[in-house]
Protein backbone atom coordinates (compact mmCIF):
# COMPACT_ATOMS: atom_id res chain seq x y z
CA UNK A 1 0.00 0.00 0.00
CA UNK A 2 1.21 3.44 -0.87
CA UNK A 3 0.30 6.32 1.38
CA UNK A 4 -0.77 9.60 -0.20
CA UNK A 5 1.69 12.39 0.51
CA UNK A 6 -0.62 14.83 2.27
CA UNK A 7 -2.71 13.80 5.26
CA UNK A 8 -5.34 16.23 6.47
CA UNK A 9 -5.25 17.07 10.17
CA UNK A 10 -8.47 18.62 11.42
CA UNK A 11 -9.79 19.97 14.71
CA UNK A 12 -13.20 19.65 16.31
CA UNK A 13 -15.57 17.40 18.21
CA UNK A 14 -15.95 15.17 15.16
CA UNK A 15 -12.32 14.10 15.50
CA UNK A 16 -12.67 12.38 18.89
CA UNK A 17 -12.97 8.93 17.29
CA UNK A 18 -10.14 9.47 14.79
CA UNK A 19 -6.46 8.80 15.31
CA UNK A 20 -4.58 11.49 17.23
CA UNK A 21 -1.36 12.72 15.58
CA UNK A 22 1.91 11.97 17.36
CA UNK A 23 2.68 15.66 17.93
CA UNK A 24 -0.62 16.11 19.83
CA UNK A 25 0.10 13.02 21.92
CA UNK A 26 3.58 14.29 22.79
CA UNK A 27 2.30 17.74 23.75
CA UNK A 28 -0.20 16.10 26.09
CA UNK A 29 2.45 13.83 27.59
CA UNK A 30 4.82 16.72 28.23
CA UNK A 31 2.08 18.81 29.88
CA UNK A 32 0.90 15.79 31.89
CA UNK A 33 4.39 15.04 33.22
CA UNK A 34 5.17 18.69 34.01
CA UNK A 35 1.86 19.30 35.77
CA UNK A 36 1.95 15.98 37.64
CA UNK A 37 5.53 16.59 38.78
CA UNK A 38 4.63 20.10 39.89
CA UNK A 39 1.59 18.85 41.81
CA UNK A 40 3.70 16.17 43.47
CA UNK A 41 6.39 18.68 44.42
CA UNK A 42 3.90 21.24 45.73
CA UNK A 43 1.97 18.75 47.84
CA UNK A 44 4.92 16.81 49.29
CA UNK A 45 7.65 19.41 49.78
CA UNK A 46 7.65 22.05 52.44
CA UNK A 47 6.64 24.92 50.17
CA UNK A 48 5.85 27.21 53.09
CA UNK A 49 9.43 28.36 52.79
CA UNK A 50 8.57 29.71 49.36
CA UNK A 51 5.79 31.86 50.78
CA UNK A 52 2.89 29.63 49.72
CA UNK A 53 0.11 29.17 52.23
CA UNK A 54 -2.46 26.37 52.09
CA UNK A 55 -4.88 28.47 50.02
CA UNK A 56 -2.20 29.19 47.40
CA UNK A 57 -1.27 25.50 47.26
CA UNK A 58 -4.92 24.49 46.75
CA UNK A 59 -5.41 27.05 43.98
CA UNK A 60 -2.17 26.06 42.22
CA UNK A 61 -3.02 22.34 42.33
CA UNK A 62 -6.52 23.06 41.01
CA UNK A 63 -5.10 25.15 38.15
CA UNK A 64 -2.52 22.50 37.20
CA UNK A 65 -5.23 19.81 37.26
CA UNK A 66 -7.47 21.93 35.02
CA UNK A 67 -4.60 22.52 32.56
CA UNK A 68 -3.94 18.77 32.38
CA UNK A 69 -7.59 17.94 31.63
CA UNK A 70 -7.94 20.81 29.14
CA UNK A 71 -4.84 19.82 27.16
CA UNK A 72 -5.96 16.20 27.08
CA UNK A 73 -9.39 17.22 25.76
CA UNK A 74 -7.81 19.47 23.12
CA UNK A 75 -5.40 16.75 22.04
CA UNK A 76 -8.32 14.36 21.50
CA UNK A 77 -10.06 16.91 19.27
CA UNK A 78 -7.13 16.94 16.84
CA UNK A 79 -7.56 14.06 14.46
CA UNK A 80 -6.28 12.60 11.26
CA UNK A 81 -8.94 11.31 8.94
CA UNK A 82 -7.76 8.21 7.13
CA UNK A 83 -10.06 7.19 4.31
CA UNK A 84 -9.93 4.12 2.13
CA UNK A 85 -9.23 6.35 -0.88
CA UNK A 86 -6.02 7.55 0.83
CA UNK A 87 -4.39 4.20 0.08
CA UNK A 88 -3.76 2.59 -3.27
CA UNK A 89 -2.88 -1.03 -3.80
CA UNK A 90 -0.35 -1.59 -6.55
PyMOL CGO cylinders between C-alpha atoms (Angstrom):
from pymol import cmd
from pymol.cgo import CYLINDER

trace = [
    CYLINDER, 0.00, 0.00, 0.00, 1.21, 3.44, -0.87, 0.3, 1, 1, 1, 1, 1, 1,
    CYLINDER, 1.21, 3.44, -0.87, 0.30, 6.32, 1.38, 0.3, 1, 1, 1, 1, 1, 1,
    CYLINDER, 0.30, 6.32, 1.38, -0.77, 9.60, -0.20, 0.3, 1, 1, 1, 1, 1, 1,
    CYLINDER, -0.77, 9.60, -0.20, 1.69, 12.39, 0.51, 0.3, 1, 1, 1, 1, 1, 1,
    CYLINDER, 1.69, 12.39, 0.51, -0.62, 14.83, 2.27, 0.3, 1, 1, 1, 1, 1, 1,
    CYLINDER, -0.62, 14.83, 2.27, -2.71, 13.80, 5.26, 0.3, 1, 1, 1, 1, 1, 1,
    CYLINDER, -2.71, 13.80, 5.26, -5.34, 16.23, 6.47, 0.3, 1, 1, 1, 1, 1, 1,
    CYLINDER, -5.34, 16.23, 6.47, -5.25, 17.07, 10.17, 0.3, 1, 1, 1, 1, 1, 1,
    CYLINDER, -5.25, 17.07, 10.17, -8.47, 18.62, 11.42, 0.3, 1, 1, 1, 1, 1, 1,
    CYLINDER, -8.47, 18.62, 11.42, -9.79, 19.97, 14.71, 0.3, 1, 1, 1, 1, 1, 1,
    CYLINDER, -9.79, 19.97, 14.71, -13.20, 19.65, 16.31, 0.3, 1, 1, 1, 1, 1, 1,
    CYLINDER, -13.20, 19.65, 16.31, -15.57, 17.40, 18.21, 0.3, 1, 1, 1, 1, 1, 1,
    CYLINDER, -15.57, 17.40, 18.21, -15.95, 15.17, 15.16, 0.3, 1, 1, 1, 1, 1, 1,
    CYLINDER, -15.95, 15.17, 15.16, -12.32, 14.10, 15.50, 0.3, 1, 1, 1, 1, 1, 1,
    CYLINDER, -12.32, 14.10, 15.50, -12.67, 12.38, 18.89, 0.3, 1, 1, 1, 1, 1, 1,
    CYLINDER, -12.67, 12.38, 18.89, -12.97, 8.93, 17.29, 0.3, 1, 1, 1, 1, 1, 1,
    CYLINDER, -12.97, 8.93, 17.29, -10.14, 9.47, 14.79, 0.3, 1, 1, 1, 1, 1, 1,
    CYLINDER, -10.14, 9.47, 14.79, -6.46, 8.80, 15.31, 0.3, 1, 1, 1, 1, 1, 1,
    CYLINDER, -6.46, 8.80, 15.31, -4.58, 11.49, 17.23, 0.3, 1, 1, 1, 1, 1, 1,
    CYLINDER, -4.58, 11.49, 17.23, -1.36, 12.72, 15.58, 0.3, 1, 1, 1, 1, 1, 1,
    CYLINDER, -1.36, 12.72, 15.58, 1.91, 11.97, 17.36, 0.3, 1, 1, 1, 1, 1, 1,
    CYLINDER, 1.91, 11.97, 17.36, 2.68, 15.66, 17.93, 0.3, 1, 1, 1, 1, 1, 1,
    CYLINDER, 2.68, 15.66, 17.93, -0.62, 16.11, 19.83, 0.3, 1, 1, 1, 1, 1, 1,
    CYLINDER, -0.62, 16.11, 19.83, 0.10, 13.02, 21.92, 0.3, 1, 1, 1, 1, 1, 1,
    CYLINDER, 0.10, 13.02, 21.92, 3.58, 14.29, 22.79, 0.3, 1, 1, 1, 1, 1, 1,
    CYLINDER, 3.58, 14.29, 22.79, 2.30, 17.74, 23.75, 0.3, 1, 1, 1, 1, 1, 1,
    CYLINDER, 2.30, 17.74, 23.75, -0.20, 16.10, 26.09, 0.3, 1, 1, 1, 1, 1, 1,
    CYLINDER, -0.20, 16.10, 26.09, 2.45, 13.83, 27.59, 0.3, 1, 1, 1, 1, 1, 1,
    CYLINDER, 2.45, 13.83, 27.59, 4.82, 16.72, 28.23, 0.3, 1, 1, 1, 1, 1, 1,
    CYLINDER, 4.82, 16.72, 28.23, 2.08, 18.81, 29.88, 0.3, 1, 1, 1, 1, 1, 1,
    CYLINDER, 2.08, 18.81, 29.88, 0.90, 15.79, 31.89, 0.3, 1, 1, 1, 1, 1, 1,
    CYLINDER, 0.90, 15.79, 31.89, 4.39, 15.04, 33.22, 0.3, 1, 1, 1, 1, 1, 1,
    CYLINDER, 4.39, 15.04, 33.22, 5.17, 18.69, 34.01, 0.3, 1, 1, 1, 1, 1, 1,
    CYLINDER, 5.17, 18.69, 34.01, 1.86, 19.30, 35.77, 0.3, 1, 1, 1, 1, 1, 1,
    CYLINDER, 1.86, 19.30, 35.77, 1.95, 15.98, 37.64, 0.3, 1, 1, 1, 1, 1, 1,
    CYLINDER, 1.95, 15.98, 37.64, 5.53, 16.59, 38.78, 0.3, 1, 1, 1, 1, 1, 1,
    CYLINDER, 5.53, 16.59, 38.78, 4.63, 20.10, 39.89, 0.3, 1, 1, 1, 1, 1, 1,
    CYLINDER, 4.63, 20.10, 39.89, 1.59, 18.85, 41.81, 0.3, 1, 1, 1, 1, 1, 1,
    CYLINDER, 1.59, 18.85, 41.81, 3.70, 16.17, 43.47, 0.3, 1, 1, 1, 1, 1, 1,
    CYLINDER, 3.70, 16.17, 43.47, 6.39, 18.68, 44.42, 0.3, 1, 1, 1, 1, 1, 1,
    CYLINDER, 6.39, 18.68, 44.42, 3.90, 21.24, 45.73, 0.3, 1, 1, 1, 1, 1, 1,
    CYLINDER, 3.90, 21.24, 45.73, 1.97, 18.75, 47.84, 0.3, 1, 1, 1, 1, 1, 1,
    CYLINDER, 1.97, 18.75, 47.84, 4.92, 16.81, 49.29, 0.3, 1, 1, 1, 1, 1, 1,
    CYLINDER, 4.92, 16.81, 49.29, 7.65, 19.41, 49.78, 0.3, 1, 1, 1, 1, 1, 1,
    CYLINDER, 7.65, 19.41, 49.78, 7.65, 22.05, 52.44, 0.3, 1, 1, 1, 1, 1, 1,
    CYLINDER, 7.65, 22.05, 52.44, 6.64, 24.92, 50.17, 0.3, 1, 1, 1, 1, 1, 1,
    CYLINDER, 6.64, 24.92, 50.17, 5.85, 27.21, 53.09, 0.3, 1, 1, 1, 1, 1, 1,
    CYLINDER, 5.85, 27.21, 53.09, 9.43, 28.36, 52.79, 0.3, 1, 1, 1, 1, 1, 1,
    CYLINDER, 9.43, 28.36, 52.79, 8.57, 29.71, 49.36, 0.3, 1, 1, 1, 1, 1, 1,
    CYLINDER, 8.57, 29.71, 49.36, 5.79, 31.86, 50.78, 0.3, 1, 1, 1, 1, 1, 1,
    CYLINDER, 5.79, 31.86, 50.78, 2.89, 29.63, 49.72, 0.3, 1, 1, 1, 1, 1, 1,
    CYLINDER, 2.89, 29.63, 49.72, 0.11, 29.17, 52.23, 0.3, 1, 1, 1, 1, 1, 1,
    CYLINDER, 0.11, 29.17, 52.23, -2.46, 26.37, 52.09, 0.3, 1, 1, 1, 1, 1, 1,
    CYLINDER, -2.46, 26.37, 52.09, -4.88, 28.47, 50.02, 0.3, 1, 1, 1, 1, 1, 1,
    CYLINDER, -4.88, 28.47, 50.02, -2.20, 29.19, 47.40, 0.3, 1, 1, 1, 1, 1, 1,
    CYLINDER, -2.20, 29.19, 47.40, -1.27, 25.50, 47.26, 0.3, 1, 1, 1, 1, 1, 1,
    CYLINDER, -1.27, 25.50, 47.26, -4.92, 24.49, 46.75, 0.3, 1, 1, 1, 1, 1, 1,
    CYLINDER, -4.92, 24.49, 46.75, -5.41, 27.05, 43.98, 0.3, 1, 1, 1, 1, 1, 1,
    CYLINDER, -5.41, 27.05, 43.98, -2.17, 26.06, 42.22, 0.3, 1, 1, 1, 1, 1, 1,
    CYLINDER, -2.17, 26.06, 42.22, -3.02, 22.34, 42.33, 0.3, 1, 1, 1, 1, 1, 1,
    CYLINDER, -3.02, 22.34, 42.33, -6.52, 23.06, 41.01, 0.3, 1, 1, 1, 1, 1, 1,
    CYLINDER, -6.52, 23.06, 41.01, -5.10, 25.15, 38.15, 0.3, 1, 1, 1, 1, 1, 1,
    CYLINDER, -5.10, 25.15, 38.15, -2.52, 22.50, 37.20, 0.3, 1, 1, 1, 1, 1, 1,
    CYLINDER, -2.52, 22.50, 37.20, -5.23, 19.81, 37.26, 0.3, 1, 1, 1, 1, 1, 1,
    CYLINDER, -5.23, 19.81, 37.26, -7.47, 21.93, 35.02, 0.3, 1, 1, 1, 1, 1, 1,
    CYLINDER, -7.47, 21.93, 35.02, -4.60, 22.52, 32.56, 0.3, 1, 1, 1, 1, 1, 1,
    CYLINDER, -4.60, 22.52, 32.56, -3.94, 18.77, 32.38, 0.3, 1, 1, 1, 1, 1, 1,
    CYLINDER, -3.94, 18.77, 32.38, -7.59, 17.94, 31.63, 0.3, 1, 1, 1, 1, 1, 1,
    CYLINDER, -7.59, 17.94, 31.63, -7.94, 20.81, 29.14, 0.3, 1, 1, 1, 1, 1, 1,
    CYLINDER, -7.94, 20.81, 29.14, -4.84, 19.82, 27.16, 0.3, 1, 1, 1, 1, 1, 1,
    CYLINDER, -4.84, 19.82, 27.16, -5.96, 16.20, 27.08, 0.3, 1, 1, 1, 1, 1, 1,
    CYLINDER, -5.96, 16.20, 27.08, -9.39, 17.22, 25.76, 0.3, 1, 1, 1, 1, 1, 1,
    CYLINDER, -9.39, 17.22, 25.76, -7.81, 19.47, 23.12, 0.3, 1, 1, 1, 1, 1, 1,
    CYLINDER, -7.81, 19.47, 23.12, -5.40, 16.75, 22.04, 0.3, 1, 1, 1, 1, 1, 1,
    CYLINDER, -5.40, 16.75, 22.04, -8.32, 14.36, 21.50, 0.3, 1, 1, 1, 1, 1, 1,
    CYLINDER, -8.32, 14.36, 21.50, -10.06, 16.91, 19.27, 0.3, 1, 1, 1, 1, 1, 1,
    CYLINDER, -10.06, 16.91, 19.27, -7.13, 16.94, 16.84, 0.3, 1, 1, 1, 1, 1, 1,
    CYLINDER, -7.13, 16.94, 16.84, -7.56, 14.06, 14.46, 0.3, 1, 1, 1, 1, 1, 1,
    CYLINDER, -7.56, 14.06, 14.46, -6.28, 12.60, 11.26, 0.3, 1, 1, 1, 1, 1, 1,
    CYLINDER, -6.28, 12.60, 11.26, -8.94, 11.31, 8.94, 0.3, 1, 1, 1, 1, 1, 1,
    CYLINDER, -8.94, 11.31, 8.94, -7.76, 8.21, 7.13, 0.3, 1, 1, 1, 1, 1, 1,
    CYLINDER, -7.76, 8.21, 7.13, -10.06, 7.19, 4.31, 0.3, 1, 1, 1, 1, 1, 1,
    CYLINDER, -10.06, 7.19, 4.31, -9.93, 4.12, 2.13, 0.3, 1, 1, 1, 1, 1, 1,
    CYLINDER, -9.93, 4.12, 2.13, -9.23, 6.35, -0.88, 0.3, 1, 1, 1, 1, 1, 1,
    CYLINDER, -9.23, 6.35, -0.88, -6.02, 7.55, 0.83, 0.3, 1, 1, 1, 1, 1, 1,
    CYLINDER, -6.02, 7.55, 0.83, -4.39, 4.20, 0.08, 0.3, 1, 1, 1, 1, 1, 1,
    CYLINDER, -4.39, 4.20, 0.08, -3.76, 2.59, -3.27, 0.3, 1, 1, 1, 1, 1, 1,
    CYLINDER, -3.76, 2.59, -3.27, -2.88, -1.03, -3.80, 0.3, 1, 1, 1, 1, 1, 1,
    CYLINDER, -2.88, -1.03, -3.80, -0.35, -1.59, -6.55, 0.3, 1, 1, 1, 1, 1, 1,
]
cmd.load_cgo(trace, "trace")
